[in-house]
Amino acid sequence: MPAAIIDGKAIAARITGEIAQEVTHLARSFNLQPGLAVVLVGEDPASQVYVNTKVKKCHELGIYSDRRVLPKNATMEELLKVIDELNHDPKIHGILVQSPPPPQIDEAKVVAAIDPAKDVDCFHAVNVGKMLIGDSDGFVPCTPYGVMKLLEYSGVNPCGKHAVIIGRSNIVGKPMLALLVQKAKGADATVTCVHSRTPDIASFTRQADILIAAIGKPEFVTSDMVKEGAVVIDVGINRVEDASAPKGYRIVGDVAYDEVSAKASMISPVPGGVGPMTIAMLMFNTLKACKLQNSIR
């Protein structure tokens, strides 16, 4: 029996619908509008697409957006000046600097310069620490948060389950581990994290009740690496050449979808799985930032 599809588009639509209602409530009851600033350095086409998608979603939900584009040769001083302005702008509750920046920009310094109260990407050390200890007044990184919501809305309870994460990035792998291992509702999993230095990765993935692939390698996870009936979440998004495709390429995840879906009980597709959830949780974090900064619970 083929796996049930975990529909990220549908779940994201439910979440953003709830966010839109809350944004309307803030406007009517408190005369408040959540605000998100997205900063882009340079004209990288892919980054422009990501930024435009975020700005468009803000408009759909009634969230104020401020799109700042600096030239690709902008200096650190120029970028830090923009961040400082946004830190002190009462209309802005969340700040996101699109990654990756040009080589002259020190990304670590950029992250450190953002007010932790406006760090809706959850890259600042303050928010990373709060996430690790389970402090709800911080933020959760958008993609791992999206994965947690996919599990929740799909009726998958990680409690007592063995979750295996492939990949140890600061953006997905490490925070994913921290979230799943929390002593909390929707967590309480036993978590293993495997990566490029792990010998015999398959020996671990075959133990997984919940398998989360975030390694950045096209169709890395094959059916022989998956336990029968596992829940598989594919975080990867990779472009592979395909002469038969209209654009000469196709988008695939880190999981060989066709063969793994025949073995898993549930699986998220690429595209249409984790991707829409990342945007939805960015909007959620912006709404949360607005409420926290205005002492609204």
C-alpha positions as CSV (number, residue, x, y, z in Angstrom):
1,M,0.0,0.0,0.0
2,P,1.6,3.4,-1.0
3,A,2.4,5.9,1.7
4,A,-0.1,8.6,2.6
5,I,1.1,12.0,1.4
6,I,1.9,14.7,4.0
7,D,0.5,17.7,2.1
8,G,2.6,20.7,3.1
9,K,0.6,23.0,0.9
10,A,-2.7,22.1,2.6
11,I,-1.3,22.3,6.1
12,A,0.5,25.6,5.4
13,A,-2.8,27.0,4.1
14,R,-4.6,26.0,7.4
15,I,-1.9,27.7,9.5
16,T,-1.7,30.9,7.4
17,G,-5.5,31.0,7.5
18,E,-5.3,31.1,11.3
19,I,-2.5,33.7,11.2
20,A,-4.7,35.9,8.9
21,Q,-7.5,35.8,11.5
22,E,-5.1,36.7,14.3
23,V,-3.7,39.6,12.3
24,T,-7.2,40.9,11.8
25,H,-7.9,40.5,15.6
26,L,-4.7,42.5,16.4
27,A,-5.8,45.3,14.1
28,R,-9.3,45.5,15.4
29,S,-8.6,45.0,19.1
30,F,-5.2,46.7,19.5
31,N,-4.7,48.8,16.4
32,L,-1.5,46.7,15.6
33,Q,-0.1,45.3,12.4
34,P,2.7,42.8,12.5
35,G,5.6,44.0,10.3
36,L,8.4,42.0,8.6
37,A,11.5,43.5,7.0
38,V,13.4,41.4,4.4
39,V,16.9,42.6,3.5
40,L,18.6,41.4,0.4
41,V,22.2,42.2,-0.6
42,G,22.8,41.9,-4.3
43,E,20.6,40.7,-7.2
44,D,20.9,36.9,-7.0
45,P,17.9,35.6,-8.9
46,A,17.1,32.7,-6.6
47,S,17.3,35.0,-3.5
48,Q,15.1,37.5,-5.3
49,V,12.5,34.8,-5.8
50,Y,12.6,33.8,-2.1
51,V,12.3,37.5,-1.0
52,N,9.4,38.2,-3.3
53,T,7.6,35.1,-2.1
54,K,7.9,36.2,1.5
55,V,6.7,39.7,0.7
56,K,3.8,38.4,-1.3
57,K,2.7,36.2,1.6
58,C,2.9,39.1,4.0
59,H,0.5,41.1,1.7
60,E,-1.9,38.1,1.6
61,L,-2.1,37.8,5.4
62,G,-2.3,41.6,6.1
63,I,1.3,41.7,7.5
64,Y,3.2,44.9,6.8
65,S,6.4,44.3,4.7
66,D,9.5,46.3,4.2
67,R,11.7,45.1,1.4
68,R,15.3,46.5,1.4
69,V,17.6,45.7,-1.4
70,L,21.3,46.8,-1.2
71,P,23.8,46.6,-4.1
72,K,25.9,43.5,-4.3
73,N,29.0,45.6,-3.4
74,A,27.4,47.0,-0.2
75,T,29.7,47.1,2.8
76,M,29.2,45.6,6.2
77,E,28.8,49.1,7.6
78,E,26.0,49.9,5.2
79,L,24.2,46.7,6.0
80,L,24.6,47.1,9.7
81,K,23.2,50.6,9.4
82,V,20.1,49.2,7.8
83,I,19.7,46.6,10.5
84,D,20.1,49.2,13.2
85,E,17.4,51.3,11.6
86,L,15.1,48.3,11.5
87,N,15.9,47.3,15.1
88,H,14.5,50.7,16.1
89,D,11.6,50.9,13.8
90,P,8.4,50.3,15.7
91,K,6.5,49.2,12.6
92,I,9.0,46.3,12.2
93,H,8.6,43.3,14.5
94,G,10.7,40.8,12.5
95,I,13.9,41.1,10.5
96,L,15.3,38.6,8.0
97,V,18.5,39.0,6.0
98,Q,18.3,36.8,3.0
99,S,21.1,34.1,2.9
100,P,23.6,33.6,1.4
101,P,25.1,37.1,1.3
102,P,28.0,38.3,-0.9
103,P,31.5,37.3,0.3
104,Q,32.3,40.7,1.8
105,I,29.4,40.3,4.3
106,D,30.2,38.5,7.6
107,E,27.0,36.6,8.1
108,A,27.7,35.8,11.8
109,K,28.1,39.5,12.5
110,V,24.9,40.3,10.7
111,V,23.0,37.7,12.8
112,A,24.5,39.1,16.0
113,A,23.4,42.6,15.0
114,I,19.7,41.8,14.8
115,D,17.7,42.5,17.9
116,P,16.9,39.0,19.3
117,A,13.3,40.1,19.8
118,K,13.1,40.6,16.0
119,D,15.1,37.5,15.0
120,V,12.2,35.6,13.4
121,D,14.7,33.3,11.6
122,C,16.0,32.1,15.0
123,F,19.7,32.4,14.1
124,H,20.7,34.7,17.0
125,A,22.5,32.9,19.9
126,V,19.9,34.2,22.3
127,N,17.0,32.5,20.5
128,V,19.0,29.3,19.8
129,G,19.7,29.0,23.5
130,K,16.0,29.6,24.3
131,M,15.0,26.9,21.8
132,L,17.4,24.5,23.4
133,I,16.1,24.9,26.9
134,G,12.4,25.1,25.7
135,D,11.8,28.8,26.5
136,S,8.6,29.7,24.6
137,D,9.5,33.4,24.6
138,G,12.1,32.8,21.9
139,F,11.6,31.7,18.3
140,V,12.0,28.4,16.5
141,P,13.8,28.2,13.1
142,C,11.2,28.2,10.4
143,T,12.0,25.0,8.6
144,P,12.4,22.7,11.6
145,Y,9.3,24.3,13.1
146,G,7.5,23.6,9.8
147,V,8.5,19.9,10.1
148,M,7.1,19.8,13.7
149,K,3.8,21.2,12.4
150,L,3.7,18.7,9.6
151,L,4.0,15.9,12.1
152,E,1.4,17.5,14.4
153,Y,-1.2,18.2,11.7
154,S,-0.7,14.7,10.2
155,G,-1.4,13.0,13.6
156,V,2.1,11.8,14.1
157,N,3.1,11.8,17.7
158,P,6.9,11.6,18.2
159,C,6.6,10.6,21.9
160,G,8.5,7.4,22.4
161,K,9.4,7.1,18.8
162,H,12.9,6.8,17.4
163,A,13.6,9.8,15.1
164,V,16.6,9.8,12.9
165,I,17.8,13.0,11.3
166,I,20.2,13.0,8.3
167,G,22.2,16.2,8.4
168,R,23.6,18.4,11.1
169,S,23.3,21.9,9.7
170,N,22.6,24.9,12.0
171,I,19.6,25.6,9.9
172,V,17.8,22.2,10.0
173,G,19.6,19.3,11.5
174,K,20.7,20.6,14.9
175,P,17.5,22.5,15.7
176,M,15.5,19.6,14.5
177,L,17.2,17.4,17.1
178,A,16.7,20.0,19.9
179,L,12.9,20.2,19.1
180,L,12.2,16.5,18.9
181,V,14.1,15.7,22.1
182,Q,12.2,18.3,24.2
183,K,10.2,17.1,27.2
184,A,7.0,18.5,25.7
185,K,3.8,17.8,23.9
186,G,4.5,16.8,20.3
187,A,8.2,15.9,21.1
188,D,9.7,13.4,23.6
189,A,11.3,11.4,20.9
190,T,14.6,9.4,21.1
191,V,16.7,11.2,18.5
192,T,19.7,10.1,16.5
193,C,21.5,12.5,14.2
194,V,23.7,11.0,11.4
195,H,25.9,13.0,9.0
196,S,28.8,12.9,6.5
197,R,31.1,11.4,9.1
198,T,28.7,8.7,10.2
199,P,29.8,5.2,9.1
200,D,27.0,3.0,7.7
201,I,24.2,5.6,7.8
202,A,21.7,3.1,6.6
203,S,22.2,1.0,9.8
204,F,20.7,3.9,11.7
205,T,18.0,5.1,9.2
206,R,16.6,1.6,9.1
207,Q,15.8,1.9,12.8
208,A,13.8,5.2,12.4
209,D,10.1,5.4,13.1
210,I,10.4,9.0,11.9
211,L,13.1,9.7,9.3
212,I,14.0,13.3,8.4
213,A,16.3,13.8,5.5
214,A,18.1,17.2,5.3
215,I,21.5,16.4,3.8
216,G,21.3,18.2,0.5
217,K,22.0,15.2,-1.8
218,P,19.5,14.4,-4.5
219,E,17.5,11.2,-3.8
220,F,20.1,10.0,-1.2
221,V,17.6,8.0,0.8
222,T,16.6,4.8,-1.0
223,S,14.0,2.2,0.0
224,D,16.7,-0.2,1.5
225,M,17.5,2.6,4.0
226,V,13.9,2.9,5.3
227,K,12.0,0.7,7.8
228,E,8.7,-0.6,6.7
229,G,6.0,1.8,7.8
230,A,8.3,4.7,8.7
231,V,7.2,8.3,8.5
232,V,9.5,10.1,6.1
233,I,10.0,13.9,6.0
234,D,12.0,15.2,3.0
235,V,13.6,18.6,3.7
236,G,15.9,18.5,0.7
237,I,15.4,20.6,-2.5
238,N,17.8,19.8,-5.3
239,R,17.9,20.7,-8.9
240,V,18.9,17.8,-11.2
241,E,19.4,18.0,-15.0
242,D,16.6,16.4,-17.0
243,A,16.6,16.9,-20.8
244,S,13.0,15.7,-20.9
245,A,11.8,18.5,-18.6
246,P,10.6,21.8,-20.1
247,K,13.3,23.8,-18.2
248,G,16.0,21.2,-18.7
249,Y,15.9,20.2,-15.0
250,R,13.6,19.0,-12.3
251,I,13.4,19.5,-8.6
252,V,13.8,16.5,-6.3
253,G,14.3,16.0,-2.6
254,D,16.9,14.1,-0.6
255,V,14.6,11.0,-0.8
256,A,14.0,8.7,-3.8
257,Y,10.3,9.4,-3.6
258,D,8.8,6.7,-5.8
259,E,10.6,3.8,-4.2
260,V,10.5,5.0,-0.6
261,S,6.8,5.9,-0.8
262,A,6.0,2.3,-1.5
263,K,7.6,1.4,1.8
264,A,6.8,4.3,4.1
265,S,3.5,4.8,5.9
266,M,3.6,8.6,5.3
267,I,5.9,10.8,3.3
268,S,6.2,14.5,2.4
269,P,6.8,15.3,-1.3
270,V,9.2,17.7,-2.9
271,P,8.0,20.2,-3.9
272,G,4.8,20.7,-1.9
273,G,6.0,19.3,1.5
274,V,8.3,21.2,3.8
275,G,8.8,24.2,1.5
276,P,5.4,25.9,2.0
277,M,5.7,25.3,5.8
278,T,8.9,27.3,6.0
279,I,7.1,30.4,4.7
280,A,4.1,29.7,6.9
281,M,6.2,29.5,10.1
282,L,8.1,32.7,9.2
283,M,4.7,34.5,9.1
284,F,3.8,32.8,12.5
285,N,7.1,34.0,14.0
286,T,6.4,37.5,12.8
287,L,3.0,37.5,14.4
288,K,4.5,36.1,17.6
289,A,7.2,38.8,17.6
290,C,4.5,41.5,17.3
291,K,2.6,40.1,20.2
292,L,5.6,39.6,22.4
293,Q,6.9,43.1,21.8
294,N,3.5,44.5,22.7
295,S,3.0,42.2,25.7
296,I,0.0,40.4,24.2
297,R,-0.5,36.8,25.1
